Amino acid sequence: GQPGGEEAKAHLQKLIENKEVTVRITYAASGDKSKNYGRDLCQVSVEGKNVDAEMVRANMAYIYGRYVNRPDNTAHSRLFELTRARDEGRNNPSGILTQSNAVDPELFNRQFRR
């Protein structure tokens, strides 16, 4: 798997464990395997906080611009929120993105696609 994947998974678990989680489908793939590996794209929030942004801010996740830019009313504001979180995260010296072996997931997936 991707370097730092287990660390990111543990951070995500701490963010959501024993809390009320809200999931909103932002793009339905309808089972079409050619779109997003056949998976729906969702926005997840916990206690009013966007989990995507919290993971990006902690340097535990990358922004997938092509998935954020979906044809819904919130695409622009979501990209802005995630970009702002990434910029704030640059001041954070920890997280998987600060590791020397960090690989952008799109590149990793192209290299290791099964």
N, C-alpha and C positions, 0 to 999 in steps of 0.2 A: 504494500500500500504506500500511499503518499507519506513522505517524511513528516512527522509531527501530527499525523492523523489521530493517533490515540490521545495525544495531549489536547487536541482541539475537541475531540469527543468528550473528554473529561470536563473541559471548560463549559461546553454546552450543557452537559448534565447538571453541573452546578447552577447554571443560569435558570434551568427549568424545573429541577427536581422539587417535588412537593408544592408546586405553584399552579395556579390556574393558567392554562395555556389557551390562547385563541389562535385558530388557524383559518386563514381566508385564502381561498383559491383565487389566484390572480391570472392564471392561464391554464386552461384545461387541455391536456394533450389528447384526451379521448382515446387513450390506448394506442395511438399512432406511434409506432416504434421509431419513426424517422424524426419525431419531434421530442426533444428532451428525454431521450431514452424511453419514451412512452409514459413518462411521469408528469403529473400536474405540477405546476409551480405555485408555491404558496408563500404568503407572508405570515410569519409567526410572531406573536407578541406575548409577552408575559408582564403582567401588572402594568400594562400600558406602554411598555418599552419594546421596540422593534428588536427581535433577537438577531436578525441579520446585522443590523448596525452595531449591536453590542459585541458580536463576534468579530466584526471588522475592526472596531475600535480597540479591541484587546489583541489585535494582530493574530487572530486565530482563524481568519477566513479571508479569502480574496473576493473581490467584486467581479462578478461575471457580467460585464456590460451588455452582452447580447441577450442575456436573460432578464436583466432589469428593464431594458428598453422594449417593453411589450405594449401592444396597442390598447392600453387601458388608460383611464383618466389619471392614474397615480404614477405613471412611469417616470415623468420628469421629477416629481418630488421625491420618489424613492431613490433615484440616482443621486440627486442632490444630498439626501440624508446619508446615503452610504459613502459618497465622496467626502463629505464633511467628517464622518466617523473615521474614514481612512486617514485623513489629514491629522485628526486628533491622535490617532493611534501611532503616527510616526514619532511622537514624543514618548511613546511607551517602549522601553528597552527590552521588554520580554515578549513572548509569543512566538508561534511557529514561524511567522514571516521574517523574524529577525535571525533565524538560523541560517548558517551558510549553505545548507543543503536544501533550502526551500525551493520548490519548483512550482511555477504557475500551473494550476490544475488543467487548463486547456492544453498546455504543452505536455504535461504529464499524461493526460488521457490520450493524446495523439501517439505518444511514444509507447505506451503500455496498454493500448486498447486491446481487449480480448476478442 
